Amino acid sequence: MRLSIFILMVFLAPMVLFAQDTTISPKQEYLNQRQQLVSEDLSWSTTQDIELDSLEQLLNSNIIAMRDSMIAVYKDQHFFPPARYFFQSKKHIEGTPLFGIIKQMPKGGLLHLHDAAAGDAGWIVNRVINDPKAHIYWGPPTDTYTKGQIQYFPEEQVPTGFSKAVSLNHQLENFPDSLMSLLTFDESIDKDSVDIWMEFELVFQRIYGFVRYQPVFKDYVYHYLDLLVEDGIQHVELRSLINGLYHDQRGPGYYNADSVVAYFQEIEQKIKEKEPAFTLKIIFTSLRFRSPPQILQDLVSAYQLRQKYPELIKGFDLVAEEDQGHSTLYFLDIWMKMDSLQQVYGVDMPLYLHDGESNWVSSQNLYDAVLLDSKRIGHGFNLFRFPNLIERVKQKDICLEINPISNQVLGYIRDLRLHPASNYLARGVACTISSDDPLVFDYQGLSYDFWEVFMAWELDLADLKGLAINSLKYSALNDQEQTEALEHFNKKWNLFVNLALQQLTINN
């Protein structure tokens, strides 16, 4: 009997196999590849090579000697600025000769910057307290409003709790300082990352009604781009949720996404009058705590805008706190629609995903950033936890947008000497330096971040130059724009080297 059953099974097996559907869906194939990456990491327990010319070598020896001398003093004093909270070190950093040199250094591009928090909070305060139409909520927090929230309303529709900023400035002692303290962090914001993120999001709530107000928008964008140019930055890529602007005298939708794009284009041309080589690109952003239908709607909007403005709108990203929002994998069904959307709109949609901004072992979004071919990765802080993934990032030549001060202030790392990006550089992972949300952190430009990493990671001039070049090489510029940008950078760099050497000679 058993023999007969065995013979029958042998006879029927090929027919059963033939009848099975061997087709694997794209989603299942994706999940299989993802599981393979996870398994490989479980079982598997830099910047570019830059040759310095003679003048660069001379400057390099000078700044290394300067750095080593400073470190010797710091060791004696048991005080090392990159190991201290940024707000404990900021004034000291500004007073060092090294900071003066780095301020003059061409920095290439700034690839990770959120437009709402790109400017100077002091500029906002000064603008608001002199604007008779600006209102500020100055009462206890509610489900809708928080103290310090700036908004513009028709006069007959001002909600309870809001007062004119001009009046508050006259009535309350030190009102500008009080408002400034609500828009920026200082040394008192020294908590665990969850509490800091709560405060962080409150700042965005306070400033959003200001930066998205149409009569303010162009002035604000020009203001912060001008600050970046002054700090030696020639190319900027903004993360922006291009959802239109509002006006107290216009209905919703009057200033739509096309209006915002037109303003960006106008401002870029105005900046070019000061710096002809300046370039601006936009990465359309949505919020990772939104629902899949909302994300899909935003992605479609991004495709529509990229179709109209392919040289300005360069890609798509999801932002907001990674540990609290949905994972990147959560939106897999949305990502799987991108090929179809590309066919509909006739344009691609490169991804520039915020992933790896976490301290948790369980945060595995970086797997998806790699599998989804993200052109760059915003932060990539916890990549060190996935050794095989580091090699995949290198093989695919994915650049990490490193935000040192942001990572420290938001509680991911206290001592910047231990920042994992120093290891990424050592292992040949392409990196750039960015500032993330400098308005909230009360600084502008990239000089502070470059100073911190130069000291903390004991870099040299070749490293600094390589990081700056990476910011153009891995940018969203097209080939011609990139060639022109690198030519401009090299000219600026040579001028910088000569000027820095002259100043060092005079000071010595």
Backbone torsions as a table, in degrees:
resi	resn	phi	psi	omega
1	MET	NA	-48.0	179.5
2	ARG	-62.1	-37.3	179.1
3	LEU	-63.9	-40.6	-179.8
4	SER	-64.8	-41.9	178.5
5	ILE	-63.4	-40.8	179.8
6	PHE	-62.6	-44.3	179.8
7	ILE	-63.0	-40.2	179.6
8	LEU	-64.4	-40.6	179.7
9	MET	-65.0	-41.6	178.4
10	VAL	-62.8	-38.7	-178.7
11	PHE	-70.2	-37.8	-174.9
12	LEU	-86.0	-21.3	-173.9
13	ALA	-54.9	-47.8	179.5
14	PRO	-60.5	-36.0	-179.4
15	MET	-66.7	-39.0	179.5
16	VAL	-65.3	-44.0	179.3
17	LEU	-63.7	-40.0	-179.4
18	PHE	-64.7	-33.5	-176.7
19	ALA	-77.6	-18.6	-177.5
20	GLN	-72.0	145.8	176.2
21	ASP	-83.5	110.0	-177.1
22	THR	-87.7	1.3	-179.5
23	THR	-72.6	130.8	177.3
24	ILE	-105.8	128.0	-178.9
25	SER	-67.3	153.5	176.2
26	PRO	-54.8	-37.8	-179.5
27	LYS	-66.9	-44.6	-180.0
28	GLN	-66.0	-37.5	176.7
29	GLU	-61.5	-42.5	176.9
30	TYR	-59.5	-48.2	-178.0
31	LEU	-64.5	-35.2	176.7
32	ASN	-63.9	-44.3	178.8
33	GLN	-63.9	-39.2	-179.8
34	ARG	-63.6	-43.9	179.2
35	GLN	-64.3	-34.1	177.9
36	GLN	-63.6	-42.5	178.0
37	LEU	-62.8	-43.1	178.7
38	VAL	-60.3	-44.4	-178.4
39	SER	-64.7	-40.9	-179.6
40	GLU	-63.5	-40.2	178.7
41	ASP	-67.9	-36.6	178.9
42	LEU	-65.3	-30.0	-177.6
43	SER	-93.0	-4.0	-175.7
44	TRP	-121.4	81.5	-168.4
45	SER	-68.6	NA	NA
46	THR	NA	-176.3	177.1
47	THR	-51.0	171.9	-177.9
48	GLN	-71.5	158.6	174.6
49	ASP	-71.1	117.2	-177.3
50	ILE	-116.3	125.9	175.7
51	GLU	-97.6	125.5	-179.0
52	LEU	-93.3	137.6	175.2
53	ASP	-79.4	-176.9	-172.9
54	SER	-63.3	-41.1	179.0
55	LEU	-67.3	-40.4	177.3
56	GLU	-63.9	-38.5	177.9
57	GLN	-63.5	-37.6	178.7
58	LEU	-66.7	-45.1	176.9
59	LEU	-63.6	-39.2	180.0
60	ASN	-60.3	-45.1	-179.5
61	SER	-63.8	-33.7	179.1
62	ASN	-68.5	-46.9	-176.0
63	ILE	-75.0	-27.9	174.7
64	ILE	-68.3	-42.2	177.0
65	ALA	-62.1	-40.3	177.7
66	MET	-61.8	-46.0	-179.3
67	ARG	-63.0	-46.7	-177.5
68	ASP	-64.0	-36.8	177.3
69	SER	-65.3	-41.2	178.4
70	MET	-64.4	-42.7	-179.2
71	ILE	-63.0	-38.4	178.6
72	ALA	-61.4	-41.6	178.1
73	VAL	-67.1	-42.8	179.8
74	TYR	-59.9	-39.9	180.0
75	LYS	-64.2	-41.2	179.0
76	ASP	-64.4	-35.3	-176.7
77	GLN	-90.0	-3.5	-176.8
78	HIS	54.7	41.8	-179.2
79	PHE	-141.8	112.8	177.2
80	PHE	-124.5	110.1	-172.0
81	PRO	-50.7	-46.2	-178.6
82	PRO	-65.7	-13.2	176.4
83	ALA	-93.3	-4.0	178.1
84	ARG	-105.0	156.5	176.4
85	TYR	-55.5	137.8	-173.0
86	PHE	-50.8	-40.8	-175.9
87	PHE	-72.4	-15.4	173.1
88	GLN	-81.7	-18.0	-172.6
89	SER	-113.9	-13.4	-169.6
90	LYS	-55.7	-51.0	-178.8
91	LYS	-61.9	-40.2	178.7
92	HIS	-62.6	-45.1	179.8
93	ILE	-56.7	-45.3	-177.4
94	GLU	-60.8	-28.2	-177.2
95	GLY	-87.7	-2.1	-177.8
96	THR	-86.7	142.3	175.6
97	PRO	-57.5	-33.4	179.6
98	LEU	-61.0	-38.3	179.3
99	PHE	-63.3	-38.1	176.8
100	GLY	-60.5	-38.4	178.1
101	ILE	-68.3	-45.4	-178.1
102	ILE	-67.2	-32.5	176.1
103	LYS	-57.8	-36.8	-178.7
104	GLN	-79.4	-14.8	-172.3
105	MET	-71.3	129.7	171.4
106	PRO	-63.1	134.0	-172.5
107	LYS	-114.0	2.0	178.4
108	GLY	74.4	-117.2	-175.8
109	GLY	-115.2	157.6	171.9
110	LEU	-114.3	108.0	-168.6
111	LEU	-100.0	-7.8	-177.2
112	HIS	-135.2	94.6	-176.1
113	LEU	-149.6	126.9	178.6
114	HIS	-90.9	125.1	-170.2
115	ASP	-62.5	-34.4	-178.2
116	ALA	-64.7	-31.5	-175.9
117	ALA	-117.5	37.7	-176.1
118	ALA	-96.2	-13.4	-170.4
119	GLY	-100.5	-155.0	-177.4
120	ASP	-110.3	119.2	-178.2
121	ALA	-61.2	-32.4	177.6
122	GLY	-62.0	-36.2	176.9
123	TRP	-64.3	-41.8	179.2
124	ILE	-62.9	-47.4	-178.9
125	VAL	-58.8	-47.3	-178.8
126	ASN	-63.0	-39.0	179.5
127	ARG	-66.7	-43.2	-174.7
128	VAL	-68.3	-45.2	-175.6
129	ILE	-70.6	-10.6	176.5
130	ASN	-110.3	11.1	-178.9
131	ASP	-107.0	109.8	-176.7
132	PRO	-65.6	-13.8	-179.2
133	LYS	-95.2	-12.2	-177.0
134	ALA	-76.9	134.9	175.2
135	HIS	-117.8	147.6	179.3
136	ILE	-131.4	135.5	175.3
137	TYR	-79.0	122.7	-176.1
138	TRP	-132.1	59.3	-179.9
139	GLY	-143.6	-172.8	179.2
140	PRO	-66.2	150.2	-178.7
141	PRO	-64.3	145.1	176.2
142	THR	-126.6	-177.7	177.2
143	ASP	-67.8	-18.7	-175.6
144	THR	-107.7	-36.1	-172.3
145	TYR	-126.9	154.4	175.3
146	THR	-130.0	152.7	-177.5
147	LYS	-58.4	131.2	-179.5
148	GLY	93.9	1.1	-178.4
149	GLN	-71.7	126.8	-176.5
150	ILE	-98.3	134.3	-177.3
151	GLN	-154.2	157.2	175.6
152	TYR	-119.9	131.9	-177.2
153	PHE	-134.4	156.2	163.3
154	PRO	-60.9	144.5	-173.1
155	GLU	-54.7	-34.8	-176.2
156	GLU	-84.5	1.0	-175.6
157	GLN	-124.4	24.8	-178.7
158	VAL	-75.8	120.8	-178.7
159	PRO	-67.5	158.4	176.8
160	THR	-61.5	137.1	179.5
161	GLY	102.2	-19.1	177.8
162	PHE	-91.0	139.7	174.7
163	SER	-131.6	158.3	176.7
164	LYS	-65.2	136.4	-179.1
165	ALA	-61.5	-36.8	178.8
166	VAL	-61.0	-42.3	-179.6
167	SER	-66.9	-44.2	179.3
168	LEU	-60.6	-37.8	-179.7
169	ASN	-65.1	-33.2	178.8
170	HIS	-81.0	-31.4	-173.2
171	GLN	-86.4	-32.7	-171.5
172	LEU	-108.4	133.0	178.5
173	GLU	-69.5	136.6	178.6
174	ASN	56.2	33.7	-179.0
175	PHE	-58.9	-43.3	178.9
176	PRO	-57.2	-40.1	178.7
177	ASP	-66.3	-38.9	179.4
178	SER	-64.7	-42.6	178.4
179	LEU	-66.7	-41.7	179.1
180	MET	-58.2	-39.9	-178.7
181	SER	-66.7	-23.5	178.5
182	LEU	-84.7	-16.8	-177.7
183	LEU	-100.5	-12.6	-177.8
184	THR	-132.8	159.8	173.3
185	PHE	-89.5	158.2	171.6
186	ASP	-144.8	-166.2	-174.2
187	GLU	-62.1	-20.6	-178.8
188	SER	-72.9	-19.3	179.4
189	ILE	-84.1	69.7	-176.7
190	ASP	-125.0	72.7	-174.7
191	LYS	-128.4	-178.4	174.6
192	ASP	-70.8	163.0	-168.8
193	SER	-62.8	-29.9	-179.3
194	VAL	-65.3	-48.3	178.3
195	ASP	-62.1	-40.9	-179.9
196	ILE	-63.3	-40.0	178.7
197	TRP	-65.1	-34.6	176.7
198	MET	-63.0	-44.5	177.5
199	GLU	-66.2	-37.8	179.6
200	PHE	-59.4	-46.8	-179.2
201	GLU	-68.4	-30.2	176.3
202	LEU	-65.8	-36.4	177.2
203	VAL	-61.5	-43.9	178.5
204	PHE	-61.9	-38.3	177.6
205	GLN	-62.8	-37.2	-178.6
206	ARG	-70.2	-37.5	-173.1
207	ILE	-94.5	-15.8	-171.6
208	TYR	-61.7	-40.5	-179.9
209	GLY	-67.7	-18.2	175.5
210	PHE	-84.5	-52.8	-172.2
211	VAL	-71.9	-19.3	179.1
212	ARG	-100.2	9.9	177.7
213	TYR	-84.3	122.8	-170.2
214	GLN	-55.2	-45.4	179.9
215	PRO	-64.4	-16.6	-178.7
216	VAL	-97.8	-30.8	-165.3
217	PHE	-51.5	-53.3	-175.3
218	LYS	-63.6	-40.9	179.1
219	ASP	-63.7	-40.4	-178.8
220	TYR	-65.5	-46.8	-179.2
221	VAL	-63.4	-44.6	178.9
222	TYR	-61.2	-41.4	-179.8
223	HIS	-56.8	-48.7	-175.6
224	TYR	-77.5	-31.7	175.9
225	LEU	-66.9	-36.8	177.1
226	ASP	-63.2	-40.0	177.0
227	LEU	-61.5	-39.1	-179.3
228	LEU	-67.5	-41.3	177.8
229	VAL	-61.2	-40.5	178.3
230	GLU	-62.2	-24.8	-179.0
231	ASP	-93.5	12.2	175.2
232	GLY	87.0	22.7	-179.6
233	ILE	-104.2	125.6	-175.5
234	GLN	-106.5	-13.3	-178.1
235	HIS	-140.1	136.3	-178.0
236	VAL	-132.6	135.8	172.6
237	GLU	-119.9	114.3	-176.2
238	LEU	-94.6	134.8	163.9
239	ARG	-84.0	120.0	-175.1
240	SER	-142.6	131.9	171.6
241	LEU	-88.6	96.4	-171.9
242	ILE	-84.5	78.2	-175.7
243	ASN	-112.9	23.7	179.1
244	GLY	87.0	174.2	-179.2
245	LEU	-121.9	167.4	177.6
246	TYR	-121.1	163.3	178.9
247	HIS	-146.7	140.2	-177.3
248	ASP	-68.5	-16.5	-179.6
249	GLN	-111.9	6.6	-179.6
250	ARG	-125.7	150.2	179.1
251	GLY	-75.3	163.4	177.4
252	PRO	-56.9	138.7	177.5
253	GLY	88.9	-5.8	-178.7
254	TYR	-64.8	-44.2	175.8
255	TYR	-102.4	90.0	-172.8
256	ASN	-87.7	-170.1	-177.6
257	ALA	-60.3	-36.5	178.4
258	ASP	-62.7	-35.7	177.0
259	SER	-63.3	-43.0	-179.9
260	VAL	-62.7	-44.5	178.6
261	VAL	-60.3	-43.5	179.2
262	ALA	-60.4	-39.2	178.4
263	TYR	-66.0	-43.8	177.8
264	PHE	-58.3	-44.2	-179.9
265	GLN	-63.6	-41.8	178.7
266	GLU	-63.5	-42.5	-178.9
267	ILE	-67.8	-40.1	177.7
268	GLU	-57.3	-44.5	179.9
269	GLN	-65.0	-35.5	178.8
270	LYS	-67.5	-41.2	177.3
271	ILE	-63.7	-36.9	179.6
272	LYS	-61.3	-23.2	176.5
273	GLU	-64.5	-29.8	176.4
274	LYS	-91.0	-42.0	-178.8
275	GLU	-130.3	93.5	-174.5
276	PRO	-57.8	-25.4	-177.8
277	ALA	-85.0	-1.6	-176.0
278	PHE	-65.2	140.5	176.2
279	THR	-135.7	150.1	-177.8
280	LEU	-134.6	133.9	174.2
281	LYS	-132.2	155.3	-177.8
282	ILE	-121.6	133.3	170.8
283	ILE	-107.6	114.2	-178.2
284	PHE	-65.9	128.5	-177.9
285	THR	-119.0	148.2	168.2
286	SER	-124.8	-179.3	-173.6
287	LEU	-111.3	129.2	-170.4
288	ARG	-71.7	-9.1	175.3
289	PHE	-89.9	0.3	176.3
290	ARG	-74.9	164.8	180.0
291	SER	-78.4	158.8	177.2
292	PRO	-53.8	-43.4	177.4
293	PRO	-60.2	-37.0	178.5
294	GLN	-68.3	-41.1	178.7
295	ILE	-64.0	-41.5	178.2
296	LEU	-61.4	-42.5	178.7
297	GLN	-61.4	-42.0	178.0
298	ASP	-66.2	-39.1	179.6
299	LEU	-64.2	-41.1	176.5
300	VAL	-62.0	-42.0	177.2
301	SER	-60.6	-39.4	178.7
302	ALA	-63.3	-43.2	177.3
303	TYR	-61.6	-41.9	-179.0
304	GLN	-63.5	-41.4	178.8
305	LEU	-70.3	-38.8	179.0
306	ARG	-65.8	-34.9	176.3
307	GLN	-61.0	-40.3	-179.3
308	LYS	-78.3	-37.2	-172.4
309	TYR	-131.2	64.5	-172.9
310	PRO	-65.5	-22.0	-179.2
311	GLU	-87.7	-9.0	177.0
312	LEU	-109.6	-48.5	179.6
313	ILE	-85.0	114.0	-168.4
314	LYS	-113.2	-8.7	-178.5
315	GLY	176.1	-167.6	-172.1
316	PHE	-139.4	147.4	-179.3
317	ASP	-152.1	159.2	171.3
318	LEU	-115.1	130.9	-176.9
319	VAL	-124.1	179.7	-177.4
320	ALA	103.2	174.5	-172.9
321	GLU	-62.9	124.0	-174.2
322	GLU	-70.2	-39.8	-176.1
323	ASP	-70.9	-23.4	-179.0
324	GLN	-100.0	-26.5	-178.7
325	GLY	-84.8	-179.9	178.0
326	HIS	-67.4	150.0	176.3
327	SER	-70.9	163.6	175.8
328	THR	-65.2	-36.5	178.4
329	LEU	-63.4	-29.9	-179.7
330	TYR	-55.4	-29.6	-177.2
331	PHE	-100.5	24.0	-176.0
332	LEU	-56.4	-41.4	179.8
333	ASP	-61.6	-31.4	176.7
334	ILE	-70.1	-46.3	-180.0
335	TRP	-60.3	-32.9	-179.1
336	MET	-70.3	-12.8	178.6
337	LYS	-88.9	-3.9	-171.9
338	MET	-67.6	-35.2	177.0
339	ASP	-61.9	-41.5	178.7
340	SER	-66.3	-40.7	178.7
341	LEU	-65.2	-35.2	177.7
342	GLN	-63.5	-39.7	177.7
343	GLN	-66.5	-37.7	-179.0
344	VAL	-67.3	-44.5	-172.3
345	TYR	-100.8	-9.3	174.9
346	GLY	73.8	16.9	176.9
347	VAL	-137.1	153.1	174.9
348	ASP	-84.9	174.4	179.3
349	MET	-141.6	83.5	178.3
350	PRO	-57.6	144.4	177.9
351	LEU	-99.9	140.4	175.6
352	TYR	-130.8	74.6	-164.1
353	LEU	-81.9	135.0	168.4
354	HIS	-74.1	105.7	178.4
355	ASP	-148.1	151.8	178.9
356	GLY	82.5	12.8	175.5
357	GLU	-88.9	72.5	-173.7
358	SER	-160.3	153.9	173.2
359	ASN	-100.7	-6.4	-171.6
360	TRP	-85.3	137.2	175.9
361	VAL	-61.6	-33.9	-175.2
362	SER	-76.0	-8.7	178.9
363	SER	-81.3	106.6	-173.1
364	GLN	-116.6	27.1	-178.6
365	ASN	-62.3	-24.6	-178.0
366	LEU	-64.7	-28.9	174.4
367	TYR	-56.6	-43.4	-176.0
368	ASP	-74.5	-34.9	176.3
369	ALA	-59.6	-39.6	179.8
370	VAL	-72.6	-47.2	-177.8
371	LEU	-66.5	-27.8	179.1
372	LEU	-88.2	6.3	176.6
373	ASP	59.2	42.2	174.6
374	SER	-57.5	130.2	-177.2
375	LYS	-63.5	-43.1	172.1
376	ARG	-134.9	166.9	176.4
377	ILE	-120.7	123.7	177.2
378	GLY	-75.1	112.9	-179.5
379	HIS	87.7	-78.5	-175.4
380	GLY	62.8	26.2	-172.2
381	PHE	-57.3	-46.2	-173.7
382	ASN	-93.5	22.5	175.5
383	LEU	-59.0	-28.5	-178.8
384	PHE	-58.7	-20.9	-178.6
385	ARG	-76.5	-10.9	-173.2
386	PHE	-126.4	82.8	-171.8
387	PRO	-59.2	-39.8	179.3
388	ASN	-67.7	-34.2	-179.7
389	LEU	-67.0	-32.4	175.6
390	ILE	-57.6	-43.8	179.7
391	GLU	-66.5	-36.4	177.5
392	ARG	-65.1	-40.6	177.8
393	VAL	-60.5	-41.6	178.2
394	LYS	-66.6	-45.0	-178.8
395	GLN	-61.3	-39.6	-178.6
396	LYS	-86.4	-1.0	178.1
397	ASP	54.3	48.8	177.1
398	ILE	-90.5	131.2	-178.3
399	CYS	-93.8	138.8	176.4
400	LEU	-95.2	133.0	175.2
401	GLU	-92.5	99.1	-174.6
402	ILE	-88.9	132.3	-177.9
403	ASN	-123.7	79.6	-169.3
404	PRO	-60.1	-52.9	-176.6
405	ILE	-65.7	-41.0	176.8
406	SER	-58.1	-45.3	179.9
407	ASN	-60.9	-38.0	179.8
408	GLN	-71.4	-48.1	-175.7
409	VAL	-64.9	-36.5	-178.8
410	LEU	-84.5	5.8	168.0
411	GLY	91.1	13.4	-179.0
412	TYR	-84.4	-26.9	178.4
413	ILE	-152.6	136.2	178.3
414	ARG	-93.4	-51.4	-176.9
415	ASP	-94.2	111.2	-175.9
416	LEU	-67.9	-13.0	172.5
417	ARG	-62.9	-27.0	-177.7
418	LEU	-96.0	5.4	179.7
419	HIS	-60.5	130.8	-175.4
420	PRO	-63.5	-19.4	-178.4
421	ALA	-63.2	-26.2	176.7
422	SER	-63.3	-35.1	175.6
423	ASN	-72.5	-37.1	178.1
424	TYR	-60.9	-42.4	178.0
425	LEU	-61.9	-43.2	-178.7
426	ALA	-64.9	-28.4	-178.8
427	ARG	-93.0	5.6	175.2
428	GLY	85.3	18.7	176.1
429	VAL	-82.0	129.9	179.2
430	ALA	-67.7	131.5	-179.7
431	CYS	-136.7	155.3	168.0
432	THR	-130.5	166.0	179.7
433	ILE	-110.6	131.8	-179.4
434	SER	-137.7	173.6	-174.5
435	SER	-115.1	-15.1	171.5
436	ASP	72.2	-83.2	-176.3
437	ASP	-136.7	64.6	-170.6
438	PRO	-63.7	-25.6	178.0
439	LEU	-58.1	-46.6	-178.4
440	VAL	-66.2	-33.4	-177.2
441	PHE	-88.2	2.6	173.0
442	ASP	63.3	45.9	169.9
443	TYR	-154.7	167.3	179.6
444	GLN	-130.3	157.9	176.9
445	GLY	77.1	-161.7	-177.3
446	LEU	-121.6	0.8	-174.2
447	SER	-62.9	-38.7	179.2
448	TYR	-64.2	-43.7	179.9
449	ASP	-63.7	-42.6	178.8
450	PHE	-65.9	-38.3	177.6
451	TRP	-62.0	-45.8	-177.6
452	GLU	-60.9	-47.5	-175.6
453	VAL	-74.0	-32.8	176.9
454	PHE	-59.9	-42.5	179.9
455	MET	-76.5	-47.2	-172.3
456	ALA	-69.7	-39.0	-175.8
457	TRP	-99.3	4.0	179.1
458	GLU	50.2	56.7	180.0
459	LEU	-81.9	177.5	173.0
460	ASP	-129.7	-176.3	-176.2
461	LEU	-63.8	-34.2	178.3
462	ALA	-63.8	-38.0	177.6
463	ASP	-64.6	-45.7	179.9
464	LEU	-61.4	-44.1	179.2
465	LYS	-64.6	-41.7	179.5
466	GLY	-63.3	-40.4	177.5
467	LEU	-63.4	-40.8	178.6
468	ALA	-66.4	-42.9	178.7
469	ILE	-63.7	-40.0	177.5
470	ASN	-57.1	-35.4	-177.5
471	SER	-67.6	-17.4	173.5
472	LEU	-98.6	-39.4	-179.3
473	LYS	-62.7	-38.9	-177.1
474	TYR	-100.2	15.5	178.8
475	SER	-77.3	176.6	177.8
476	ALA	-90.4	11.2	175.9
477	LEU	-63.9	144.9	174.2
478	ASN	-74.4	174.8	-172.2
479	ASP	-58.9	-45.0	-179.2
480	GLN	-66.2	-43.7	178.7
481	GLU	-61.8	-39.4	-178.8
482	GLN	-67.0	-41.6	177.8
483	THR	-60.2	-46.2	179.3
484	GLU	-64.9	-39.0	-179.7
485	ALA	-64.5	-42.2	179.7
486	LEU	-67.8	-36.9	176.5
487	GLU	-62.8	-44.4	178.9
488	HIS	-64.2	-43.2	179.7
489	PHE	-59.3	-46.0	-177.8
490	ASN	-61.7	-38.2	176.7
491	LYS	-64.6	-46.0	178.5
492	LYS	-62.6	-39.4	-178.5
493	TRP	-63.9	-44.9	179.5
494	ASN	-62.3	-39.6	176.1
495	LEU	-63.3	-41.2	178.8
496	PHE	-60.8	-46.4	-178.3
497	VAL	-59.5	-45.9	179.9
498	ASN	-64.2	-43.8	-179.3
499	LEU	-65.8	-42.9	-179.6
500	ALA	-62.7	-40.5	179.1
501	LEU	-66.1	-40.6	177.9
502	GLN	-61.5	-43.7	-179.1
503	GLN	-67.1	-38.5	177.6
504	LEU	-65.1	-37.5	178.8
505	THR	-65.0	-43.6	179.6
506	ILE	-64.1	-44.0	-176.7
507	ASN	-69.8	-26.9	-179.3
508	ASN	-87.5	NA	NA
